[in-house]
Amino acid sequence: MKKLLIIFLFILRSELSYSQQELGVNAGFTFNNFHLVDNGNLNIIPPGSQLKSSFGYQTGFQLGFKLTDKLVACTGIEQRNIATDYHTNIVGLVFIDARFKLNYVQIPVCIKYAPIKKKISPYFTLGMATGYLTSFSIYSELTTITPYNTIKESSGSTASGEDWKSISRIELSALGSIGITINTKPGKFTLETKYQYGFTDITRSSDALMNRTVFCSVGYLVPINPQ
């Protein structure tokens, strides 16, 4: 078995060394929309919360392996910051306004399809991503309205210790994108809009809180060992 694995890795290395590869970077902003299912017993976000979409950011490195003239296998590593704002009426005239922030490192694996090759060329991608949660935090403001005045108390914390028991470290998601490449010398610019659909319940509760993200980015790719 070990010999077969060594032979397979040798063949794979040989194939990649003769295939055209591309290396690049990208950066942009994210627009996040958390999807809440059967709200009623959340550990992180209180029941009855009104979730709001919010902006974040994402940066990363890309690596592509040319399979055919129109298909490229892509992977890389990305750092993703996402957030949601929520408003909750606890009881009577007591309210919480808060921001829930998460930071992920993720590895995408996808196939890129470029139907035509011109100075400006469209492309499409489809694949999956596995994300690892590196940190999360909650910043909140408690508002109490009385007959005489309004009292506001602010607090914030970064998760540690026991907090991690109520949230999932690993996130699995599907990816799909549409973009264009602008060919230059020696590489090419990319403009891309990506949609990421999370399957993982972030809060590990009886209710499901799943992430939906739109990512708009600009990047630059350069060829490696071009043929």
mmCIF file of the C-alpha atoms, coordinates in Angstrom:
data_MODEL
# 
_entry.id   MODEL 
# 
loop_
_atom_site.group_PDB 
_atom_site.id 
_atom_site.type_symbol 
_atom_site.label_atom_id 
_atom_site.label_alt_id 
_atom_site.label_comp_id 
_atom_site.label_asym_id 
_atom_site.label_entity_id 
_atom_site.label_seq_id 
_atom_site.pdbx_PDB_ins_code 
_atom_site.Cartn_x 
_atom_site.Cartn_y 
_atom_site.Cartn_z 
_atom_site.occupancy 
_atom_site.B_iso_or_equiv 
_atom_site.pdbx_formal_charge 
_atom_site.auth_seq_id 
_atom_site.auth_comp_id 
_atom_site.auth_asym_id 
_atom_site.auth_atom_id 
_atom_site.pdbx_PDB_model_num 
ATOM 1   C CA . MET A 1 1   ? 0.000   0.000  0.000   1.00 0.00 ? 1   MET A CA 1 
ATOM 2   C CA . LYS A 1 2   ? 2.823   2.370  0.899   1.00 0.00 ? 2   LYS A CA 1 
ATOM 3   C CA . LYS A 1 3   ? 4.563   1.634  -2.412  1.00 0.00 ? 3   LYS A CA 1 
ATOM 4   C CA . LEU A 1 4   ? 1.359   2.392  -4.353  1.00 0.00 ? 4   LEU A CA 1 
ATOM 5   C CA . LEU A 1 5   ? 0.975   5.695  -2.496  1.00 0.00 ? 5   LEU A CA 1 
ATOM 6   C CA . ILE A 1 6   ? 4.582   6.661  -3.284  1.00 0.00 ? 6   ILE A CA 1 
ATOM 7   C CA . ILE A 1 7   ? 4.084   5.794  -6.969  1.00 0.00 ? 7   ILE A CA 1 
ATOM 8   C CA . PHE A 1 8   ? 0.833   7.801  -7.066  1.00 0.00 ? 8   PHE A CA 1 
ATOM 9   C CA . LEU A 1 9   ? 2.492   10.854 -5.483  1.00 0.00 ? 9   LEU A CA 1 
ATOM 10  C CA . PHE A 1 10  ? 5.421   10.589 -7.901  1.00 0.00 ? 10  PHE A CA 1 
ATOM 11  C CA . ILE A 1 11  ? 3.097   10.453 -10.923 1.00 0.00 ? 11  ILE A CA 1 
ATOM 12  C CA . LEU A 1 12  ? 1.039   13.366 -9.570  1.00 0.00 ? 12  LEU A CA 1 
ATOM 13  C CA . ARG A 1 13  ? 4.168   15.445 -9.011  1.00 0.00 ? 13  ARG A CA 1 
ATOM 14  C CA . SER A 1 14  ? 5.389   14.642 -12.525 1.00 0.00 ? 14  SER A CA 1 
ATOM 15  C CA . GLU A 1 15  ? 2.053   15.612 -14.081 1.00 0.00 ? 15  GLU A CA 1 
ATOM 16  C CA . LEU A 1 16  ? 1.908   18.908 -12.174 1.00 0.00 ? 16  LEU A CA 1 
ATOM 17  C CA . SER A 1 17  ? 5.485   19.752 -13.090 1.00 0.00 ? 17  SER A CA 1 
ATOM 18  C CA . TYR A 1 18  ? 4.557   19.559 -16.784 1.00 0.00 ? 18  TYR A CA 1 
ATOM 19  C CA . SER A 1 19  ? 1.188   21.291 -16.511 1.00 0.00 ? 19  SER A CA 1 
ATOM 20  C CA . GLN A 1 20  ? 0.736   25.029 -16.729 1.00 0.00 ? 20  GLN A CA 1 
ATOM 21  C CA . GLN A 1 21  ? 0.129   26.547 -13.321 1.00 0.00 ? 21  GLN A CA 1 
ATOM 22  C CA . GLU A 1 22  ? -0.821  29.998 -12.079 1.00 0.00 ? 22  GLU A CA 1 
ATOM 23  C CA . LEU A 1 23  ? -0.271  31.713 -8.759  1.00 0.00 ? 23  LEU A CA 1 
ATOM 24  C CA . GLY A 1 24  ? -2.041  34.829 -7.534  1.00 0.00 ? 24  GLY A CA 1 
ATOM 25  C CA . VAL A 1 25  ? -3.560  36.943 -4.790  1.00 0.00 ? 25  VAL A CA 1 
ATOM 26  C CA . ASN A 1 26  ? -7.005  38.475 -4.287  1.00 0.00 ? 26  ASN A CA 1 
ATOM 27  C CA . ALA A 1 27  ? -8.725  40.812 -1.866  1.00 0.00 ? 27  ALA A CA 1 
ATOM 28  C CA . GLY A 1 28  ? -12.168 42.336 -1.498  1.00 0.00 ? 28  GLY A CA 1 
ATOM 29  C CA . PHE A 1 29  ? -15.217 42.821 0.677   1.00 0.00 ? 29  PHE A CA 1 
ATOM 30  C CA . THR A 1 30  ? -17.888 40.391 1.840   1.00 0.00 ? 30  THR A CA 1 
ATOM 31  C CA . PHE A 1 31  ? -21.601 40.947 2.325   1.00 0.00 ? 31  PHE A CA 1 
ATOM 32  C CA . ASN A 1 32  ? -22.886 38.494 4.942   1.00 0.00 ? 32  ASN A CA 1 
ATOM 33  C CA . ASN A 1 33  ? -26.385 37.232 5.583   1.00 0.00 ? 33  ASN A CA 1 
ATOM 34  C CA . PHE A 1 34  ? -26.820 34.699 8.382   1.00 0.00 ? 34  PHE A CA 1 
ATOM 35  C CA . HIS A 1 35  ? -29.698 32.258 7.888   1.00 0.00 ? 35  HIS A CA 1 
ATOM 36  C CA . LEU A 1 36  ? -31.563 31.375 11.098  1.00 0.00 ? 36  LEU A CA 1 
ATOM 37  C CA . VAL A 1 37  ? -33.695 28.205 11.238  1.00 0.00 ? 37  VAL A CA 1 
ATOM 38  C CA . ASP A 1 38  ? -36.327 27.574 13.970  1.00 0.00 ? 38  ASP A CA 1 
ATOM 39  C CA . ASN A 1 39  ? -35.258 30.449 16.205  1.00 0.00 ? 39  ASN A CA 1 
ATOM 40  C CA . GLY A 1 40  ? -35.980 29.567 19.828  1.00 0.00 ? 40  GLY A CA 1 
ATOM 41  C CA . ASN A 1 41  ? -33.005 28.172 21.708  1.00 0.00 ? 41  ASN A CA 1 
ATOM 42  C CA . LEU A 1 42  ? -29.780 29.767 20.495  1.00 0.00 ? 42  LEU A CA 1 
ATOM 43  C CA . ASN A 1 43  ? -26.707 29.771 22.707  1.00 0.00 ? 43  ASN A CA 1 
ATOM 44  C CA . ILE A 1 44  ? -24.923 32.722 21.093  1.00 0.00 ? 44  ILE A CA 1 
ATOM 45  C CA . ILE A 1 45  ? -27.662 34.940 19.645  1.00 0.00 ? 45  ILE A CA 1 
ATOM 46  C CA . PRO A 1 46  ? -30.786 35.327 21.848  1.00 0.00 ? 46  PRO A CA 1 
ATOM 47  C CA . PRO A 1 47  ? -34.200 34.024 20.678  1.00 0.00 ? 47  PRO A CA 1 
ATOM 48  C CA . GLY A 1 48  ? -36.334 36.597 18.868  1.00 0.00 ? 48  GLY A CA 1 
ATOM 49  C CA . SER A 1 49  ? -33.320 38.439 17.460  1.00 0.00 ? 49  SER A CA 1 
ATOM 50  C CA . GLN A 1 50  ? -33.675 40.471 14.284  1.00 0.00 ? 50  GLN A CA 1 
ATOM 51  C CA . LEU A 1 51  ? -30.594 39.664 12.194  1.00 0.00 ? 51  LEU A CA 1 
ATOM 52  C CA . LYS A 1 52  ? -29.140 42.265 9.834   1.00 0.00 ? 52  LYS A CA 1 
ATOM 53  C CA . SER A 1 53  ? -26.761 41.779 6.929   1.00 0.00 ? 53  SER A CA 1 
ATOM 54  C CA . SER A 1 54  ? -23.294 43.221 7.390   1.00 0.00 ? 54  SER A CA 1 
ATOM 55  C CA . PHE A 1 55  ? -20.007 43.833 5.543   1.00 0.00 ? 55  PHE A CA 1 
ATOM 56  C CA . GLY A 1 56  ? -16.654 42.159 6.145   1.00 0.00 ? 56  GLY A CA 1 
ATOM 57  C CA . TYR A 1 57  ? -13.497 41.454 4.156   1.00 0.00 ? 57  TYR A CA 1 
ATOM 58  C CA . GLN A 1 58  ? -11.544 38.585 2.620   1.00 0.00 ? 58  GLN A CA 1 
ATOM 59  C CA . THR A 1 59  ? -7.968  38.136 1.330   1.00 0.00 ? 59  THR A CA 1 
ATOM 60  C CA . GLY A 1 60  ? -6.183  35.125 -0.054  1.00 0.00 ? 60  GLY A CA 1 
ATOM 61  C CA . PHE A 1 61  ? -3.677  33.316 -2.251  1.00 0.00 ? 61  PHE A CA 1 
ATOM 62  C CA . GLN A 1 62  ? -4.701  31.274 -5.297  1.00 0.00 ? 62  GLN A CA 1 
ATOM 63  C CA . LEU A 1 63  ? -3.084  28.325 -7.054  1.00 0.00 ? 63  LEU A CA 1 
ATOM 64  C CA . GLY A 1 64  ? -4.394  26.965 -10.342 1.00 0.00 ? 64  GLY A CA 1 
ATOM 65  C CA . PHE A 1 65  ? -3.540  23.872 -12.407 1.00 0.00 ? 65  PHE A CA 1 
ATOM 66  C CA . LYS A 1 66  ? -4.533  23.863 -16.053 1.00 0.00 ? 66  LYS A CA 1 
ATOM 67  C CA . LEU A 1 67  ? -6.446  20.689 -16.962 1.00 0.00 ? 67  LEU A CA 1 
ATOM 68  C CA . THR A 1 68  ? -7.517  21.606 -20.506 1.00 0.00 ? 68  THR A CA 1 
ATOM 69  C CA . ASP A 1 69  ? -7.686  24.786 -22.573 1.00 0.00 ? 69  ASP A CA 1 
ATOM 70  C CA . LYS A 1 70  ? -10.955 25.678 -20.823 1.00 0.00 ? 70  LYS A CA 1 
ATOM 71  C CA . LEU A 1 71  ? -10.733 23.988 -17.409 1.00 0.00 ? 71  LEU A CA 1 
ATOM 72  C CA . VAL A 1 72  ? -8.520  24.889 -14.436 1.00 0.00 ? 72  VAL A CA 1 
ATOM 73  C CA . ALA A 1 73  ? -8.433  23.165 -11.029 1.00 0.00 ? 73  ALA A CA 1 
ATOM 74  C CA . CYS A 1 74  ? -8.117  25.836 -8.327  1.00 0.00 ? 74  CYS A CA 1 
ATOM 75  C CA . THR A 1 75  ? -7.234  25.871 -4.653  1.00 0.00 ? 75  THR A CA 1 
ATOM 76  C CA . GLY A 1 76  ? -5.548  28.233 -2.209  1.00 0.00 ? 76  GLY A CA 1 
ATOM 77  C CA . ILE A 1 77  ? -5.849  29.652 1.275   1.00 0.00 ? 77  ILE A CA 1 
ATOM 78  C CA . GLU A 1 78  ? -8.089  32.545 2.324   1.00 0.00 ? 78  GLU A CA 1 
ATOM 79  C CA . GLN A 1 79  ? -8.685  34.643 5.430   1.00 0.00 ? 79  GLN A CA 1 
ATOM 80  C CA . ARG A 1 80  ? -12.356 35.590 5.810   1.00 0.00 ? 80  ARG A CA 1 
ATOM 81  C CA . ASN A 1 81  ? -13.935 38.071 8.226   1.00 0.00 ? 81  ASN A CA 1 
ATOM 82  C CA . ILE A 1 82  ? -17.737 37.956 8.542   1.00 0.00 ? 82  ILE A CA 1 
ATOM 83  C CA . ALA A 1 83  ? -20.215 39.594 10.900  1.00 0.00 ? 83  ALA A CA 1 
ATOM 84  C CA . THR A 1 84  ? -23.874 40.103 11.649  1.00 0.00 ? 84  THR A CA 1 
ATOM 85  C CA . ASP A 1 85  ? -25.716 42.779 13.610  1.00 0.00 ? 85  ASP A CA 1 
ATOM 86  C CA . TYR A 1 86  ? -28.768 41.853 15.642  1.00 0.00 ? 86  TYR A CA 1 
ATOM 87  C CA . HIS A 1 87  ? -31.407 43.616 17.699  1.00 0.00 ? 87  HIS A CA 1 
ATOM 88  C CA . THR A 1 88  ? -33.241 41.877 20.552  1.00 0.00 ? 88  THR A CA 1 
ATOM 89  C CA . ASN A 1 89  ? -36.084 42.954 22.838  1.00 0.00 ? 89  ASN A CA 1 
ATOM 90  C CA . ILE A 1 90  ? -35.328 41.094 26.094  1.00 0.00 ? 90  ILE A CA 1 
ATOM 91  C CA . VAL A 1 91  ? -38.310 42.198 28.155  1.00 0.00 ? 91  VAL A CA 1 
ATOM 92  C CA . GLY A 1 92  ? -40.445 45.332 28.203  1.00 0.00 ? 92  GLY A CA 1 
ATOM 93  C CA . LEU A 1 93  ? -38.273 48.340 27.364  1.00 0.00 ? 93  LEU A CA 1 
ATOM 94  C CA . VAL A 1 94  ? -34.916 46.542 27.618  1.00 0.00 ? 94  VAL A CA 1 
ATOM 95  C CA . PHE A 1 95  ? -33.072 46.004 24.305  1.00 0.00 ? 95  PHE A CA 1 
ATOM 96  C CA . ILE A 1 96  ? -29.746 44.606 23.075  1.00 0.00 ? 96  ILE A CA 1 
ATOM 97  C CA . ASP A 1 97  ? -27.985 45.793 19.935  1.00 0.00 ? 97  ASP A CA 1 
ATOM 98  C CA . ALA A 1 98  ? -24.931 43.687 19.159  1.00 0.00 ? 98  ALA A CA 1 
ATOM 99  C CA . ARG A 1 99  ? -22.400 42.597 16.532  1.00 0.00 ? 99  ARG A CA 1 
ATOM 100 C CA . PHE A 1 100 ? -21.282 38.980 16.211  1.00 0.00 ? 100 PHE A CA 1 
ATOM 101 C CA . LYS A 1 101 ? -17.914 38.698 14.384  1.00 0.00 ? 101 LYS A CA 1 
ATOM 102 C CA . LEU A 1 102 ? -16.106 35.582 13.138  1.00 0.00 ? 102 LEU A CA 1 
ATOM 103 C CA . ASN A 1 103 ? -12.690 35.103 11.517  1.00 0.00 ? 103 ASN A CA 1 
ATOM 104 C CA . TYR A 1 104 ? -12.007 32.034 9.366   1.00 0.00 ? 104 TYR A CA 1 
ATOM 105 C CA . VAL A 1 105 ? -9.057  30.564 7.504   1.00 0.00 ? 105 VAL A CA 1 
ATOM 106 C CA . GLN A 1 106 ? -10.434 28.471 4.660   1.00 0.00 ? 106 GLN A CA 1 
ATOM 107 C CA . ILE A 1 107 ? -9.205  26.254 1.834   1.00 0.00 ? 107 ILE A CA 1 
ATOM 108 C CA . PRO A 1 108 ? -11.351 26.294 -1.327  1.00 0.00 ? 108 PRO A CA 1 
ATOM 109 C CA . VAL A 1 109 ? -11.246 23.577 -3.998  1.00 0.00 ? 109 VAL A CA 1 
ATOM 110 C CA . CYS A 1 110 ? -13.047 24.334 -7.246  1.00 0.00 ? 110 CYS A CA 1 
ATOM 111 C CA . ILE A 1 111 ? -13.094 23.984 -11.007 1.00 0.00 ? 111 ILE A CA 1 
ATOM 112 C CA . LYS A 1 112 ? -12.856 27.091 -13.198 1.00 0.00 ? 112 LYS A CA 1 
ATOM 113 C CA . TYR A 1 113 ? -14.416 27.073 -16.663 1.00 0.00 ? 113 TYR A CA 1 
ATOM 114 C CA . ALA A 1 114 ? -13.323 29.722 -19.200 1.00 0.00 ? 114 ALA A CA 1 
ATOM 115 C CA . PRO A 1 115 ? -15.304 29.252 -22.445 1.00 0.00 ? 115 PRO A CA 1 
ATOM 116 C CA . ILE A 1 116 ? -13.335 31.765 -24.538 1.00 0.00 ? 116 ILE A CA 1 
ATOM 117 C CA . LYS A 1 117 ? -9.807  33.179 -24.612 1.00 0.00 ? 117 LYS A CA 1 
ATOM 118 C CA . LYS A 1 118 ? -9.656  36.878 -25.424 1.00 0.00 ? 118 LYS A CA 1 
ATOM 119 C CA . LYS A 1 119 ? -8.164  40.081 -24.008 1.00 0.00 ? 119 LYS A CA 1 
ATOM 120 C CA . ILE A 1 120 ? -11.143 40.212 -21.627 1.00 0.00 ? 120 ILE A CA 1 
ATOM 121 C CA . SER A 1 121 ? -12.548 36.737 -20.938 1.00 0.00 ? 121 SER A CA 1 
ATOM 122 C CA . PRO A 1 122 ? -15.420 35.544 -18.716 1.00 0.00 ? 122 PRO A CA 1 
ATOM 123 C CA . TYR A 1 123 ? -15.149 32.522 -16.436 1.00 0.00 ? 123 TYR A CA 1 
ATOM 124 C CA . PHE A 1 124 ? -17.245 30.505 -13.989 1.00 0.00 ? 124 PHE A CA 1 
ATOM 125 C CA . THR A 1 125 ? -16.244 28.440 -10.946 1.00 0.00 ? 125 THR A CA 1 
ATOM 126 C CA . LEU A 1 126 ? -17.936 25.796 -8.836  1.00 0.00 ? 126 LEU A CA 1 
ATOM 127 C CA . GLY A 1 127 ? -16.592 23.979 -5.789  1.00 0.00 ? 127 GLY A CA 1 
ATOM 128 C CA . MET A 1 128 ? -16.406 23.528 -2.028  1.00 0.00 ? 128 MET A CA 1 
ATOM 129 C CA . ALA A 1 129 ? -14.557 25.131 0.885   1.00 0.00 ? 129 ALA A CA 1 
ATOM 130 C CA . THR A 1 130 ? -13.526 24.020 4.357   1.00 0.00 ? 130 THR A CA 1 
ATOM 131 C CA . GLY A 1 131 ? -13.106 26.814 6.897   1.00 0.00 ? 131 GLY A CA 1 
ATOM 132 C CA . TYR A 1 132 ? -11.456 26.807 10.326  1.00 0.00 ? 132 TYR A CA 1 
ATOM 133 C CA . LEU A 1 133 ? -12.693 29.363 12.860  1.00 0.00 ? 133 LEU A CA 1 
ATOM 134 C CA . THR A 1 134 ? -9.698  31.171 14.399  1.00 0.00 ? 134 THR A CA 1 
ATOM 135 C CA . SER A 1 135 ? -11.582 33.675 16.574  1.00 0.00 ? 135 SER A CA 1 
ATOM 136 C CA . PHE A 1 136 ? -15.003 35.167 17.287  1.00 0.00 ? 136 PHE A CA 1 
ATOM 137 C CA . SER A 1 137 ? -16.272 38.029 19.397  1.00 0.00 ? 137 SER A CA 1 
ATOM 138 C CA . ILE A 1 138 ? -19.489 39.723 20.494  1.00 0.00 ? 138 ILE A CA 1 
ATOM 139 C CA . TYR A 1 139 ? -19.805 43.459 21.084  1.00 0.00 ? 139 TYR A CA 1 
ATOM 140 C CA . SER A 1 140 ? -23.114 44.587 22.568  1.00 0.00 ? 140 SER A CA 1 
ATOM 141 C CA . GLU A 1 141 ? -24.997 47.597 23.888  1.00 0.00 ? 141 GLU A CA 1 
ATOM 142 C CA . LEU A 1 142 ? -27.763 47.144 26.456  1.00 0.00 ? 142 LEU A CA 1 
ATOM 143 C CA . THR A 1 143 ? -30.451 49.844 26.388  1.00 0.00 ? 143 THR A CA 1 
ATOM 144 C CA . THR A 1 144 ? -32.958 50.283 29.215  1.00 0.00 ? 144 THR A CA 1 
ATOM 145 C CA . ILE A 1 145 ? -35.743 52.852 28.760  1.00 0.00 ? 145 ILE A CA 1 
ATOM 146 C CA . THR A 1 146 ? -37.288 54.203 31.972  1.00 0.00 ? 146 THR A CA 1 
ATOM 147 C CA . PRO A 1 147 ? -39.887 56.937 32.573  1.00 0.00 ? 147 PRO A CA 1 
ATOM 148 C CA . TYR A 1 148 ? -37.051 59.284 33.496  1.00 0.00 ? 148 TYR A CA 1 
ATOM 149 C CA . ASN A 1 149 ? -34.164 58.505 31.148  1.00 0.00 ? 149 ASN A CA 1 
ATOM 150 C CA . THR A 1 150 ? -32.488 56.026 28.797  1.00 0.00 ? 150 THR A CA 1 
ATOM 151 C CA . ILE A 1 151 ? -29.570 53.996 30.155  1.00 0.00 ? 151 ILE A CA 1 
ATOM 152 C CA . LYS A 1 152 ? -27.009 52.466 27.785  1.00 0.00 ? 152 LYS A CA 1 
ATOM 153 C CA . GLU A 1 153 ? -24.287 49.993 28.805  1.00 0.00 ? 153 GLU A CA 1 
ATOM 154 C CA . SER A 1 154 ? -21.640 48.735 26.364  1.00 0.00 ? 154 SER A CA 1 
ATOM 155 C CA . SER A 1 155 ? -19.579 45.551 26.576  1.00 0.00 ? 155 SER A CA 1 
ATOM 156 C CA . GLY A 1 156 ? -17.360 43.454 24.350  1.00 0.00 ? 156 GLY A CA 1 
ATOM 157 C CA . SER A 1 157 ? -15.473 40.193 24.554  1.00 0.00 ? 157 SER A CA 1 
ATOM 158 C CA . THR A 1 158 ? -13.331 37.868 22.459  1.00 0.00 ? 158 THR A CA 1 
ATOM 159 C CA . ALA A 1 159 ? -14.212 34.206 22.920  1.00 0.00 ? 159 ALA A CA 1 
ATOM 160 C CA . SER A 1 160 ? -11.994 32.005 25.056  1.00 0.00 ? 160 SER A CA 1 
ATOM 161 C CA . GLY A 1 161 ? -12.228 28.830 27.131  1.00 0.00 ? 161 GLY A CA 1 
ATOM 162 C CA . GLU A 1 162 ? -15.830 27.744 27.707  1.00 0.00 ? 162 GLU A CA 1 
ATOM 163 C CA . ASP A 1 163 ? -17.147 30.003 24.899  1.00 0.00 ? 163 ASP A CA 1 
ATOM 164 C CA . TRP A 1 164 ? -15.748 27.629 22.263  1.00 0.00 ? 164 TRP A CA 1 
ATOM 165 C CA . LYS A 1 165 ? -18.065 24.823 23.419  1.00 0.00 ? 165 LYS A CA 1 
ATOM 166 C CA . SER A 1 166 ? -21.067 26.660 21.968  1.00 0.00 ? 166 SER A CA 1 
ATOM 167 C CA . ILE A 1 167 ? -19.697 27.274 18.478  1.00 0.00 ? 167 ILE A CA 1 
ATOM 168 C CA . SER A 1 168 ? -18.431 25.114 15.591  1.00 0.00 ? 168 SER A CA 1 
ATOM 169 C CA . ARG A 1 169 ? -14.756 25.322 14.687  1.00 0.00 ? 169 ARG A CA 1 
ATOM 170 C CA . ILE A 1 170 ? -15.177 23.808 11.192  1.00 0.00 ? 170 ILE A CA 1 
ATOM 171 C CA . GLU A 1 171 ? -17.460 25.224 8.480   1.00 0.00 ? 171 GLU A CA 1 
ATOM 172 C CA . LEU A 1 172 ? -18.286 23.393 5.243   1.00 0.00 ? 172 LEU A CA 1 
ATOM 173 C CA . SER A 1 173 ? -19.720 25.358 2.338   1.00 0.00 ? 173 SER A CA 1 
ATOM 174 C CA . ALA A 1 174 ? -20.391 25.342 -1.388  1.00 0.00 ? 174 ALA A CA 1 
ATOM 175 C CA . LEU A 1 175 ? -18.933 27.984 -3.713  1.00 0.00 ? 175 LEU A CA 1 
ATOM 176 C CA . GLY A 1 176 ? -19.972 29.420 -7.034  1.00 0.00 ? 176 GLY A CA 1 
ATOM 177 C CA . SER A 1 177 ? -18.655 32.472 -8.852  1.00 0.00 ? 177 SER A CA 1 
ATOM 178 C CA . ILE A 1 178 ? -18.648 34.457 -12.046 1.00 0.00 ? 178 ILE A CA 1 
ATOM 179 C CA . GLY A 1 179 ? -15.809 36.712 -13.119 1.00 0.00 ? 179 GLY A CA 1 
ATOM 180 C CA . ILE A 1 180 ? -13.661 38.134 -15.888 1.00 0.00 ? 180 ILE A CA 1 
ATOM 181 C CA . THR A 1 181 ? -9.934  38.063 -16.574 1.00 0.00 ? 181 THR A CA 1 
ATOM 182 C CA . ILE A 1 182 ? -8.100  40.991 -18.166 1.00 0.00 ? 182 ILE A CA 1 
ATOM 183 C CA . ASN A 1 183 ? -4.951  39.684 -19.806 1.00 0.00 ? 183 ASN A CA 1 
ATOM 184 C CA . THR A 1 184 ? -1.767  41.728 -19.368 1.00 0.00 ? 184 THR A CA 1 
ATOM 185 C CA . LYS A 1 185 ? 1.953   41.031 -19.305 1.00 0.00 ? 185 LYS A CA 1 
ATOM 186 C CA . PRO A 1 186 ? 3.158   38.962 -17.539 1.00 0.00 ? 186 PRO A CA 1 
ATOM 187 C CA . GLY A 1 187 ? -0.126  37.915 -15.887 1.00 0.00 ? 187 GLY A CA 1 
ATOM 188 C CA . LYS A 1 188 ? -3.790  38.847 -15.725 1.00 0.00 ? 188 LYS A CA 1 
ATOM 189 C CA . PHE A 1 189 ? -6.179  40.779 -13.507 1.00 0.00 ? 189 PHE A CA 1 
ATOM 190 C CA . THR A 1 190 ? -9.371  39.147 -12.231 1.00 0.00 ? 190 THR A CA 1 
ATOM 191 C CA . LEU A 1 191 ? -12.683 40.700 -11.192 1.00 0.00 ? 191 LEU A CA 1 
ATOM 192 C CA . GLU A 1 192 ? -14.957 38.213 -9.453  1.00 0.00 ? 192 GLU A CA 1 
ATOM 193 C CA . THR A 1 193 ? -18.234 37.895 -7.575  1.00 0.00 ? 193 THR A CA 1 
ATOM 194 C CA . LYS A 1 194 ? -18.538 34.736 -5.478  1.00 0.00 ? 194 LYS A CA 1 
ATOM 195 C CA . TYR A 1 195 ? -21.445 33.259 -3.510  1.00 0.00 ? 195 TYR A CA 1 
ATOM 196 C CA . GLN A 1 196 ? -20.672 31.018 -0.528  1.00 0.00 ? 196 GLN A CA 1 
ATOM 197 C CA . TYR A 1 197 ? -23.439 28.840 0.934   1.00 0.00 ? 197 TYR A CA 1 
ATOM 198 C CA . GLY A 1 198 ? -22.638 27.473 4.402   1.00 0.00 ? 198 GLY A CA 1 
ATOM 199 C CA . PHE A 1 199 ? -23.961 24.056 5.467   1.00 0.00 ? 199 PHE A CA 1 
ATOM 200 C CA . THR A 1 200 ? -22.628 24.116 9.040   1.00 0.00 ? 200 THR A CA 1 
ATOM 201 C CA . ASP A 1 201 ? -24.653 25.168 12.076  1.00 0.00 ? 201 ASP A CA 1 
ATOM 202 C CA . ILE A 1 202 ? -22.312 27.756 13.588  1.00 0.00 ? 202 ILE A CA 1 
ATOM 203 C CA . THR A 1 203 ? -23.823 27.734 17.087  1.00 0.00 ? 203 THR A CA 1 
ATOM 204 C CA . ARG A 1 204 ? -24.093 23.980 17.825  1.00 0.00 ? 204 ARG A CA 1 
ATOM 205 C CA . SER A 1 205 ? -27.580 24.570 19.228  1.00 0.00 ? 205 SER A CA 1 
ATOM 206 C CA . SER A 1 206 ? -30.986 23.006 18.583  1.00 0.00 ? 206 SER A CA 1 
ATOM 207 C CA . ASP A 1 207 ? -31.555 25.848 16.121  1.00 0.00 ? 207 ASP A CA 1 
ATOM 208 C CA . ALA A 1 208 ? -29.391 26.358 13.044  1.00 0.00 ? 208 ALA A CA 1 
ATOM 209 C CA . LEU A 1 209 ? -27.459 29.541 12.298  1.00 0.00 ? 209 LEU A CA 1 
ATOM 210 C CA . MET A 1 210 ? -25.774 29.223 8.898   1.00 0.00 ? 210 MET A CA 1 
ATOM 211 C CA . ASN A 1 211 ? -23.747 31.708 6.926   1.00 0.00 ? 211 ASN A CA 1 
ATOM 212 C CA . ARG A 1 212 ? -24.434 33.055 3.430   1.00 0.00 ? 212 ARG A CA 1 
ATOM 213 C CA . THR A 1 213 ? -21.744 35.293 1.915   1.00 0.00 ? 213 THR A CA 1 
ATOM 214 C CA . VAL A 1 214 ? -21.323 37.311 -1.272  1.00 0.00 ? 214 VAL A CA 1 
ATOM 215 C CA . PHE A 1 215 ? -17.661 38.135 -1.982  1.00 0.00 ? 215 PHE A CA 1 
ATOM 216 C CA . CYS A 1 216 ? -16.569 40.794 -4.505  1.00 0.00 ? 216 CYS A CA 1 
ATOM 217 C CA . SER A 1 217 ? -12.848 40.838 -5.215  1.00 0.00 ? 217 SER A CA 1 
ATOM 218 C CA . VAL A 1 218 ? -10.007 41.939 -7.454  1.00 0.00 ? 218 VAL A CA 1 
ATOM 219 C CA . GLY A 1 219 ? -6.959  39.741 -7.989  1.00 0.00 ? 219 GLY A CA 1 
ATOM 220 C CA . TYR A 1 220 ? -3.849  39.183 -10.060 1.00 0.00 ? 220 TYR A CA 1 
ATOM 221 C CA . LEU A 1 221 ? -2.538  35.880 -11.453 1.00 0.00 ? 221 LEU A CA 1 
ATOM 222 C CA . VAL A 1 222 ? 0.874   35.089 -12.926 1.00 0.00 ? 222 VAL A CA 1 
ATOM 223 C CA . PRO A 1 223 ? 1.813   31.913 -14.848 1.00 0.00 ? 223 PRO A CA 1 
ATOM 224 C CA . ILE A 1 224 ? 4.300   29.393 -13.450 1.00 0.00 ? 224 ILE A CA 1 
ATOM 225 C CA . ASN A 1 225 ? 6.377   27.145 -15.780 1.00 0.00 ? 225 ASN A CA 1 
ATOM 226 C CA . PRO A 1 226 ? 4.268   28.212 -18.818 1.00 0.00 ? 226 PRO A CA 1 
ATOM 227 C CA . GLN A 1 227 ? 4.385   25.982 -21.852 1.00 0.00 ? 227 GLN A CA 1 
# 
